[in-house]
């Protein structure tokens, strides 16, 4: 799914008075998992352009994930 399509679907969802989906599988529209997209945006915040970050924050109310929300990287012991 493209970033723009998902952004638009989440915006429509919010414009309809619904809450921002935050869990995978919570809201599916037109075959797109909006909660999974919101989660991926939050966790991948640093990969977004400045414009995308601004749009997420100002239009959708999405904020980057806090450090304690990010998955732990595998640690290998030798």
Secondary structure, DSSP 8 states (H G I E B T S, - for coil): --HHHHHHHHHHHHHTT-----STTS-EETTEEHHHHHHHHHHTGGGS-HHHHHHIIIII------GGGS--------
